[in-house]
Amino acid sequence: MAGPFGTLIFFVPVIILFYFMLIRPQQKQMKAHRELVAGLKRNDTVVLSNGMIGKVTRVENDEAMVEIAQGVNVRVVKAMITTVRDRTGVAANDTKQVSKA
């Protein structure tokens, strides 16, 4: 099987492996981020891509106003919001329970 058919038999599993190991998880992650940004609402605590934490004060089409300090509002593109935290400060998509010792 040294011909072109043998080479094709080798590359088909490699392409399938790349799809399931790289492409499909990335698509799932992008879909989850789109849903996170679409569900953004006022008074959500968010983490921006640069590491700043703030509270959403206004949501527009593709932008949001985030209060990063008292009286300091910045306008950010919604795509730059990486995490939405709940009111206790724990990431909303974190499934671990915080227990007190």
Secondary structure, DSSP 8 states (H G I E B T S, - for coil): --SHHHHHHHHHHHHHHHIIIIIHHHHHHHHHHHHHHHT--TT-EEEETTS-EEEEEEE-SSEEEEEEETTEEEEEEGGGEEEEE-TTSSBTT--------
